[in-house]
Amino acid sequence: MIHFPTVWAGPFDVPREELLETLKIEAEKILEEAVKKFEEAGVKVQKLVREGSPASEIIKAASEEDVDLIVMSSHGTHSCYC
C-alpha cells in the first residue's frame, strides 16, 4: 500500500517541513488502519509513504518492490472514472 500526502499550494501558518511531517504521520495512521483490515482478512500487504509525483513514485515503487499487482483507489468522494 502506498499513500501520497497532499500538500496544497498557498500561504501556510506553519513551516512547510512541519506541515509535511504532519501529513506523513497522518498518512501512516491511514495506512496502518488499512493494513490491519487486510491482515485480518488474511491478505499480506506492505505499506509505503512516498513523496513526489504519484505516477513516477508508483512506477519506482513497483520496480523496487517487484510487485505483481497495483490497485489504486481514491478517497471515495467521486464516482469511478473508467
C-alpha positions in Angstrom: 0.0 0.0 0.0 1.3 3.4 -0.9 0.0 6.8 0.1 0.9 10.2 -1.1 0.1 13.1 1.3 -1.5 16.0 -0.4 0.1 19.4 0.1 -2.0 22.4 -1.0 -0.4 25.4 -2.6 -0.7 28.7 -0.8 0.4 30.5 2.3 0.6 28.5 5.5 0.8 29.4 9.1 3.2 26.6 9.8 6.6 25.9 8.1 6.4 23.6 5.1 8.7 21.0 6.8 6.3 20.8 9.8 3.3 20.5 7.5 4.9 17.7 5.5 5.8 15.8 8.7 2.2 16.2 10.0 0.9 14.8 6.7 3.4 11.9 6.8 2.2 11.0 10.3 -1.5 11.1 9.2 -0.6 9.0 6.1 1.0 6.4 8.3 -2.2 6.3 10.5 -4.4 5.9 7.5 -2.3 3.1 6.0 -2.0 1.3 9.4 -5.8 1.1 9.7 -6.0 -0.3 6.1 -3.2 -2.8 6.7 -4.9 -4.0 9.8 -8.1 -4.7 7.9 -6.3 -6.5 5.1 -4.2 -8.6 7.6 -7.4 -9.6 9.4 -8.7 -10.9 6.1 -5.5 -12.9 5.6 -4.1 -10.6 2.9 -0.4 -9.8 3.1 0.4 -6.1 2.4 3.3 -3.7 2.7 2.8 0.0 3.3 4.8 2.8 1.8 4.6 6.6 2.2 6.3 8.4 -0.6 6.8 12.0 -1.6 6.9 13.2 -5.2 5.0 12.7 -8.4 2.5 9.9 -7.7 2.9 8.4 -11.2 6.7 8.4 -11.0 6.8 7.1 -7.4 4.3 4.3 -8.1 6.4 3.1 -11.1 9.5 3.4 -9.0 8.0 1.5 -6.0 6.6 -1.2 -8.3 10.1 -1.8 -9.7 11.9 -1.6 -6.4 9.5 -3.9 -4.6 8.9 -6.3 -7.5 5.1 -6.2 -7.2 2.7 -8.4 -9.1 -0.4 -6.2 -8.8 -1.1 -2.5 -8.3 -4.5 -1.5 -7.0 -5.4 2.2 -7.0 -8.2 3.9 -5.2 -9.3 7.4 -4.2 -10.8 8.8 -1.1 -14.2 7.7 -2.4 -15.6 11.2 -2.8 -16.2 10.9 -6.5 -17.6 8.4 -9.0 -15.3 5.9 -10.6 -14.0 7.1 -13.9 -13.2 4.3 -16.3 
